[in-house]
């Protein structure tokens, strides 16, 4: 749906904007540590480029956050939620999970035991994603209008991207002067500090416990829950590795064709199911189910137009995800030092990204959203293509800095507009589940392809890789003329509100 608001509800105030700046910072700090920085670390430790690409599949986990996102709408976190409420309770649990996982990554930084590295990276991705689900649900509840969402999204992304840059630049500069263990420990400590800030926030209006008791019970419960998550991931990983060996899949296997086939399967399944979903009555059991109701509601409201929506969101951020996967290994291969990479990831990336977010947020609030989305796709594609110039230019600091500035400006601009668009697709009755599904699906194709980026680079080189990634982002604009005319039908009755 691309449409202006029908009413003008109250816009979020400065206190709420500051809160979402903090929440964005909480989520942004760990993201680079299981993604771009991990891939750079693996490349520096001599891991092959194809295997490095496979580690990009850790970022696939957020794509499936809709699987556990309904839990955040239905359950409270023991201890924390009794004082701070449902949303802050889940956010605080997630922050402790992030801290524990990042410490685990610090003590496996030699990368000699890749299964253990993958274990802690996946746990870190899980809790980072859970934090984002809680914050996104709260954001959609607080500001259902286009202008209100644009403000909260801009504040959230400023915090998110500031933290990503601080983590990326800080970790690289620490590693340049010490090692990757200290780099991960430092970022783990920084990621834990916002937890203390949340502890100091005021109680929920319906709080039923005192602050000290809620904190003590919450910490103990969180350690148990996080430990259980590590055990579950370890078991699933052991089973997955055994299945891969049985299928003959090894470190140098080319899985690109299989990945594309998997990416197309959801569209085929949806095309078969949509006629039946569209005929459902508003009070049908499928729409009333607390488990699948929020997801069925999306396709019930949009019908066959949902295939167009999902096709568009699948392509829109492909270029940025692929660029994030191999940009730092490319800088390393081109001969740039860790100090230069650290400066590019910090002093250069931060202002460029913030400018892009600010301009994208302003445009999403003032322009027709279809025009803002088109501008974002073009600017993001140009940011990818600038790396072709970098690859063919002698390695000088200003070349790296100019390229990173262009890439990060486009990434911030497109990201801000895109989050506003996804938020306006959501039925406000199911903010956590529906936004988790849409934002996860939006990165399914991109992150599946990212895992084969090492094999693609071997086939077409770094220059061909970045030409391709920019072209895929720009291809999304072909959906915009039709997307601008899509309107949902009225809402379903949906599942009952949680107790």
C-alpha positions in Angstrom: 0.0 0.0 0.0 1.3 3.5 -0.9 -1.1 6.0 0.4 -1.2 9.1 2.6 -2.8 9.1 6.0 -6.5 9.8 6.3 -6.3 11.5 9.8 -3.5 13.3 11.6 -3.0 11.6 15.0 -0.5 13.0 17.5 3.1 12.7 16.3 5.7 11.1 18.6 7.4 13.6 21.0 11.1 14.1 21.8 11.2 11.6 24.6 9.8 8.8 22.4 12.2 9.8 19.6 15.1 9.7 22.0 14.0 6.3 23.2 13.9 4.9 19.7 17.3 6.4 19.0 18.6 4.3 22.0 16.7 1.2 20.8 18.3 1.6 17.3 21.7 1.8 18.9 21.0 -1.4 21.0 20.2 -3.3 17.8 22.9 -1.8 15.6 25.9 -2.6 17.7 25.9 -6.4 17.3 24.7 -6.5 13.7 28.1 -5.9 12.1 29.7 -8.3 14.5 28.0 -11.4 13.1 28.0 -10.0 9.5 30.5 -7.6 7.9 33.1 -7.7 10.7 33.0 -11.4 11.0 33.5 -11.9 7.3 36.5 -9.5 7.4 37.9 -11.4 10.4 37.5 -14.7 8.6 39.2 -13.4 5.4 42.1 -12.0 7.5 42.5 -15.4 9.2 42.9 -17.1 5.9 39.5 -18.7 5.5 38.6 -19.3 1.8 36.3 -16.8 0.0 33.7 -19.4 -0.7 33.5 -20.4 3.0 33.5 -16.7 3.9 30.4 -16.3 1.7 28.7 -19.2 3.4 29.0 -17.3 6.8 26.8 -14.6 5.3 24.0 -17.1 5.7 24.0 -16.4 9.4 22.2 -13.2 8.4 19.4 -15.4 7.0 18.1 -15.9 10.6 16.3 -12.6 10.7 14.5 -13.6 7.6 12.6 -16.2 9.6 11.9 -14.1 12.7 8.2 -14.5 12.0 8.5 -18.0 13.3 9.1 -16.8 16.9 7.8 -13.2 16.7 4.3 -14.2 17.9 5.9 -15.2 21.2 6.6 -11.5 21.8 2.9 -10.6 21.5 1.7 -13.6 23.6 4.2 -14.0 26.5 5.9 -11.9 29.2 9.6 -12.2 30.2 9.8 -13.4 33.8 10.8 -10.6 36.1 11.6 -7.9 33.6 8.0 -7.6 32.2 6.5 -7.3 35.7 8.1 -3.9 36.1 9.1 -2.6 32.7 6.3 -4.1 30.6 6.1 -6.6 27.7 8.1 -4.7 25.1 11.0 -3.5 27.3 11.1 -7.0 29.0 11.8 -8.7 25.7 14.3 -6.0 24.8 16.2 -6.4 28.0 16.3 -10.2 27.7 17.6 -9.8 24.2 20.4 -7.5 25.3 21.7 -10.1 27.8 21.6 -12.7 25.0 23.6 -10.4 22.8 26.2 -9.9 25.5 26.7 -13.6 26.2 26.9 -14.5 22.5 29.4 -11.8 21.7 31.7 -12.9 24.5 31.5 -16.4 23.0 32.6 -15.0 19.6 35.5 -13.2 21.3 37.0 -16.4 22.6 36.7 -18.2 19.3 38.4 -15.4 17.3 41.3 -17.5 16.1 38.7 -19.1 13.7 40.3 -22.5 13.9 37.0 -24.0 15.0 34.6 -22.8 12.5 31.5 -24.7 13.8 32.0 -23.0 17.2 32.3 -19.6 15.5 29.1 -20.3 13.6 27.3 -21.4 16.8 27.9 -18.1 18.6 27.3 -16.0 15.5 23.9 -17.7 15.1 23.0 -17.1 18.7 24.1 -13.5 18.4 21.9 -13.1 15.3 18.9 -14.7 17.0 19.0 -12.3 20.0 19.8 -9.3 17.9 16.8 -10.1 15.7 14.5 -10.6 18.8 15.5 -7.2 20.1 14.5 -5.7 16.7 11.1 -7.5 16.7 10.3 -6.1 20.1 11.3 -2.5 19.1 9.5 -2.7 15.8 6.3 -3.8 17.3 6.4 -1.0 19.9 7.2 1.6 17.1 4.2 0.5 15.0 1.9 0.6 18.1 3.0 4.1 19.0 2.8 5.8 15.5 0.5 4.2 12.9 0.6 7.2 10.5 3.0 7.7 7.6 4.5 11.0 9.1 4.7 9.5 12.6 6.4 6.4 11.3 8.9 8.5 9.2 10.0 10.3 12.4 10.4 7.2 14.5 12.1 5.3 11.7 14.6 8.2 11.1 15.4 8.3 14.9 15.6 4.5 15.1 17.9 4.3 12.0 20.1 7.1 13.2 20.7 5.1 16.4 21.0 1.8 14.4 23.5 3.1 11.9 25.5 5.1 14.4 25.9 1.9 16.4 26.8 -0.2 13.3 29.5 2.3 12.3 30.8 2.6 15.9 30.9 -1.2 16.2 32.5 -1.7 12.7 35.0 1.0 12.9 35.8 0.5 16.6 36.2 -3.3 16.2 38.5 -2.9 13.2 40.7 -0.2 14.9 41.0 -2.3 18.1 41.9 -5.4 16.1 44.6 -3.4 14.2 46.3 -2.5 17.5 45.5 -5.7 19.5 43.5 -8.7 18.2 40.0 -9.8 17.4 39.3 -11.1 20.9 39.7 -7.7 22.5 37.7 -6.2 19.6 34.7 -8.4 20.3 35.0 -8.0 24.1 35.0 -4.2 23.7 31.9 -4.2 21.5 30.2 -6.7 23.9 30.7 -4.2 26.8 29.4 -1.3 24.7 26.3 -3.4 23.7 25.6 -4.1 27.4 25.6 -0.4 28.5 22.1 0.4 27.0 20.8 -2.4 29.3 21.7 -0.3 32.3 20.0 2.7 30.7 16.8 0.7 30.3 17.0 -0.6 33.9 16.8 3.1 35.0 13.7 3.9 33.0 10.4 4.4 34.8 8.0 1.5 35.7 5.1 0.4 33.5 1.8 1.8 34.6 0.4 -1.6 35.4 3.7 -2.9 37.1 3.2 -5.6 39.7 6.7 -6.0 41.1 9.4 -3.8 42.7 12.4 -2.8 40.6 15.1 -4.8 42.5 13.0 -8.0 42.6 12.0 -7.7 38.9 15.7 -7.1 37.9 17.0 -10.1 39.9 14.3 -12.5 38.6 14.8 -11.2 35.1 18.6 -11.7 35.1 18.4 -15.2 36.4 15.6 -16.2 34.0 17.4 -14.6 31.1 20.6 -16.6 31.8 18.6 -19.8 31.8 16.7 -18.8 28.6 19.9 -17.8 26.7 21.8 -20.9 27.8 18.9 -23.0 26.5 19.0 -21.1 23.1 22.7 -22.0 22.8 22.0 -25.6 23.4 19.2 -25.7 20.8 21.3 -24.0 18.2 24.2 -26.4 18.9 21.8 -29.4 18.4 20.3 -28.0 15.2 23.7 -27.1 13.9 25.1 -30.6 14.5 22.1 -32.1 12.6 22.4 -29.6 9.8 26.2 -30.3 9.3 25.5 -34.1 9.3 22.8 -33.6 6.7 25.1 -31.5 4.5 27.9 -34.1 4.7 25.5 -36.8 3.7 24.4 -34.8 0.7 27.9 -34.3 -0.4 28.0 -30.5 0.3 31.5 -29.3 1.2 33.3 -25.9 1.7 33.8 -25.4 -2.1 30.4 -26.5 -3.3 28.5 -24.1 -5.7 25.0 -23.8 -4.4 23.8 -20.8 -6.4 21.2 -22.8 -8.5 19.7 -24.5 -5.5 19.5 -21.1 -3.6 17.6 -19.5 -6.4 15.2 -22.4 -6.6 14.6 -22.2 -2.8 14.0 -18.4 -3.1 11.2 -19.0 -5.7 9.4 -21.7 -3.7 7.5 -19.2 -1.4 6.0 -17.5 -4.5 4.9 -20.8 -6.0 3.3 -21.9 -2.7 1.5 -18.6 -2.2 0.2 -18.5 -5.8 -1.5 -21.9 -5.1 -2.9 -20.9 -1.7 -4.1 -17.4 -2.5 -7.4 -18.2 -4.1 -8.5 -20.1 -1.0 -7.2 -17.4 1.4 -9.0 -14.7 -0.6 -12.3 -16.5 -0.2 -12.1 -16.8 3.6 -14.8 -15.0 5.6 -13.5 -12.3 8.0 -14.3 -14.5 11.0 -12.9 -17.7 9.6 -10.8 -20.0 11.9 -7.6 -19.4 9.9 -7.9 -15.7 10.5 -8.8 -16.1 14.1 -5.8 -18.4 14.9 -3.3 -16.8 17.2 -0.5 -18.8 15.5 -1.2 -18.2 11.8 -3.9 -15.6 11.9 -1.6 -12.5 11.6 0.2 -14.0 8.6 -3.0 -15.2 6.8 -4.4 -11.7 7.4 -1.7 -10.1 5.1 -2.7 -12.2 2.1 -6.4 -12.0 2.9 -6.2 -8.2 2.8 -4.0 -7.9 -0.3 -5.0 -10.9 -2.3 -3.0 -11.6 -5.5 -1.5 -8.1 -5.2 0.6 -9.6 -2.3 2.7 -11.4 -4.9 3.7 -8.1 -6.4 4.4 -6.6 -3.0 6.6 -9.6 -2.0 8.4 -9.5 -5.3 9.2 -5.8 -4.9 10.4 -6.1 -1.3 12.5 -9.2 -2.2 14.5 -7.2 -4.8 14.7 -3.7 -3.2 17.6 -4.3 -0.8 19.5 -7.1 -2.7 22.2 -4.8 -3.8 22.9 -3.4 -0.3 23.0 -6.9 1.3 25.4 -8.2 -1.4 27.6 -5.2 -1.1 27.8 -5.6 2.7 28.8 -9.2 2.3 31.9 -8.8 0.1 32.8 -5.1 0.4 35.3 -5.6 3.3 36.9 -8.7 1.9 37.3 -6.7 -1.3 39.0 -3.8 0.5 41.3 -6.3 2.2 42.1 -8.0 -1.2 42.7 -4.6 -2.8 45.4 -3.8 -0.2 43.8 -1.4 2.2 45.0 -1.6 5.8 42.8 -2.2 8.8 43.4 1.4 9.9 42.1 2.7 6.6 39.1 0.3 6.7 38.4 1.5 10.3 38.4 5.1 9.3 36.1 4.3 6.3 33.7 2.4 8.6 33.7 5.2 11.1 34.5 8.8 10.3 33.4 8.5 6.7 30.5 6.0 6.9 28.6 7.6 9.9 28.0 11.1 8.5 27.2 9.8 5.0 24.7 7.2 6.4 23.1 9.7 8.7 22.6 12.2 5.9 21.1 9.5 3.8 18.7 8.4 6.6 17.7 12.0 7.3 17.0 12.8 3.6 15.2 9.5 3.1 13.0 10.0 6.2 12.2 13.5 5.1 11.3 12.4 1.6 9.2 9.5 2.9 7.2 11.9 5.0 6.7 14.6 2.3 6.7 12.9 -1.1 4.5 10.2 -2.6 6.0 7.0 -1.3 6.3 5.5 -4.8 8.6 8.4 -5.9 10.7 8.1 -2.7 11.1 4.4 -3.2 12.2 4.9 -6.8 14.8 7.5 -5.8 16.1 5.1 -3.1 16.5 2.3 -5.6 18.5 4.5 -8.0 20.8 6.0 -5.3 21.4 2.6 -3.7 22.4 1.1 -7.1 24.9 4.0 -7.7 26.4 3.3 -4.3 27.0 -0.3 -5.4 28.5 0.6 -8.8 31.0 3.0 -7.3 32.9 -0.1 -6.0 33.6 -1.1 -9.6 35.6 2.2 -9.9 37.3 1.4 -6.5 38.4 -2.0 -7.8 40.1 -0.6 -10.9 41.7 2.4 -9.1 45.1 2.2 -7.3 44.5 1.8 -3.6 44.6 5.3 -2.1 42.8 6.4 1.1 40.6 9.0 -0.6 39.3 6.5 -3.2 38.1 4.2 -0.4 36.6 7.0 1.6 34.7 8.5 -1.4 33.4 5.1 -2.3 32.2 4.3 1.2 30.6 7.7 1.5 28.5 7.1 -1.7 27.6 3.6 -0.7 26.5 4.5 2.8 24.5 7.5 1.7 22.5 5.4 -0.7 22.1 2.6 1.9 20.8 5.0 4.5 18.4 6.7 2.1 16.9 3.5 0.7 16.7 1.9 4.1 14.7 4.8 5.7 12.2 4.9 2.9 11.9 1.1 2.8 11.2 0.8 6.5 8.4 3.3 6.3 6.8 1.5 3.3 6.9 -1.9 5.1 5.5 -0.4 8.3 2.5 1.0 6.4 1.7 -2.5 5.0 1.2 -3.8 8.5 -2.2 -4.2 10.2 -1.7 -2.3 13.5 -3.5 -5.1 15.4 -0.5 -7.5 14.7 2.6 -5.3 14.6 5.2 -7.7 15.9 4.2 -10.7 13.8 3.3 -9.0 10.5 6.3 -6.6 10.5 8.6 -9.5 11.4 7.2 -11.5 8.4 7.4 -8.7 5.9 10.8 -7.4 6.9 12.1 -11.0 7.1 10.8 -11.9 3.7 12.2 -8.7 2.3 15.7 -10.1 2.9 15.1 -13.7 2.1 16.4 -13.6 -1.5 19.2 -11.1 -0.7 20.6 -13.2 2.1 20.2 -16.5 0.3 22.3 -15.0 -2.6 24.7 -13.5 -0.1 25.8 -17.0 1.0 26.8 -17.7 -2.6 28.6 -14.4 -3.1 32.0 -16.0 -2.7 31.2 -18.4 -5.6 29.9 -15.5 -7.7 33.0 -13.5 -7.1 35.2 -16.4 -8.2 33.1 -16.6 -11.4 32.8 -12.9 -12.4 35.3 -11.1 -10.2 34.7 -8.2 -7.8 33.9 -5.7 -10.5 31.3 -8.0 -12.1 29.9 -8.8 -8.7 29.2 -5.2 -7.8 27.8 -4.4 -11.3 25.3 -7.3 -10.7 24.4 -6.2 -7.2 23.5 -2.7 -8.2 21.5 -3.8 -11.2 19.4 -6.1 -9.0 18.5 -3.2 -6.7 17.5 -1.0 -9.6 15.3 -3.7 -11.1 12.8 -3.3 -8.3 11.5 0.0 -9.8 9.6 -2.0 -12.5 7.1 -2.9 -9.7 6.4 0.7 -8.6 3.7 1.8 -11.1 1.5 -1.2 -10.1 2.4 -1.0 -6.4 1.2 2.6 -6.2 -2.4 1.5 -7.1 -2.6 -1.4 -4.5 -5.1 -0.9 -1.7 -6.0 -3.5 1.0 -9.5 -4.7 1.7 -10.9 -4.1 5.3 -9.4 -5.9 8.2 -10.3 -9.3 9.5 -11.6 -10.1 13.0 -8.3 -11.7 13.8 -7.2 -13.6 16.9 -8.2 -12.4 20.3 -5.9 -10.0 22.1 -3.4 -11.7 24.5 -4.1 -11.6 28.2 
